[in-house]
Amino acid sequence: MKYRSRTEIVNSILNAANGGATKTKIMYNAFLSYNQLKDYLSILIENNLLAYLEGAKIFRTTEKGLNLLKIHNEMAELLHITIKID
């Protein structure tokens, strides 16, 4: 597997948590170790990109996180188009 940027890892986590997911589901979908996952989850929660629902014990991507995903996908599309043209 190639090295991923932090942005790509955050994107994977937010996609995995979209609609709600447990730590285990996020960890497997984003291909992260448990220690990596803990670090990223705390950062994403601090920045209000991810919310933890204690009653259900799941993580859910917030509106702010969904906006970040949208922007990331648009930028990736634009970069892909730019690279094809050159």
N, C-alpha and C positions, 0 to 999 in steps of 0.2 A: 504494500500500500504506500502511495506517495505521501510525503509530508503535507499536512494541511495547515493553513493559516488559522489564526484565532478566529477570524471572521467566519471562515468556513465551518469551524467547530461550533461557534455560536449559532450559526444558521441551522446546522444539523440538530442541535438541541431544541431550538425554538420550533422547528418543523416537527420533531418527535413529540413535543409537549402540546402541540396544537390540538385542542379538543380535550386535553387532559391525558396524563400518563404518569405511571409510577416511576421511581428512580430506576428500577431494573429495565423497564421498557426504554427509557431515554438512553440509559447506558448502552444497551445493545443496539439500538437504532443509530446512535451517534458514534459507535465504535470507540468507546472511552473506557478507561479503567475506573474503578470506583473512586480512587483518590482524585483523578482528573475531574470526574463528574462532580464531586463535592465542591471543588474549587470553583468550577464554572457556575454551578447552581447558586452558590452564595453571591457571586458577582452579578449574575443576572437578576437575582431577587433584589439586591441592593439598588440596582438601576431600574427597577420596576419593569423589566422586560418579561419576567416570569413571576407567577404567583403560586404560593403553596396553599392548598385547601386542606386544613388540618383534619376536618371531619372525615373527608374522603381519602386523605393521605395521598393526594395526587398533585402534580404540578400542571399548571395551565399557562399557556402563552397569553400575555396581556395584550390590550389594544396597542400599546406602545411597541411591544414585541412584534405584533403582526405588521405594524407600519415599517419596522426595521426589516422584516423579511421581504416586504413588498419592494422597498427601496433597494435592497441587496439584489433581488431578482432582476429589477429593472436595470441596475448598473451592470450586472453580469451579461444581460442581453445586449446592452449598448456596447460593451467591450467586445463581445463576440462579433457583433456586426462590424465594428471598427477594425478588428484584426482581419476579418475576411476581406475587407476592401483593400487593405494595404498589401 
